[in-house]
Amino acid sequence: MGTNTQVITIHAQAPAKPALGETCNGCGVCCAAEPCPVSLALLWPHQTPCRALIWSDPAQRYLCGMVSEPARFLRWLPAGMNDIASRIFKRWIAADTACDADVALAE
């Protein structure tokens, strides 16, 4: 039985992926490997890495653009709804909680 292999590109300065269930550290592996429910529902075309995956030089980590700046990706979002959308999306994907990327990384 074969294994599925996927190659993802991660910023050289990105933190190492935490173990499954450990605190999220913004490594970006989850969003580079598979679109989340927010991406699947609202961003087209569906692609990996997610087009809302943003590298932050100051933070030295990845951010979810749908959480940090949703109006950038949802041009139809009414003015003044950015903060509300951000809170909804953050909760929907449980951003910055625990690592849920159940993927094996090559050494």
Secondary structure, 3 states (H helix, E strand, C coil): CCCCCCCCCCCCCCCCCCCCCCECCCCCHHHHHCCCHHHHHHCCCCCCCCCCEEEECCCCEEEEHHHHCHHHHCCCCCCCCHHHHHHHHHHHHCCCCECCCCCCCCC
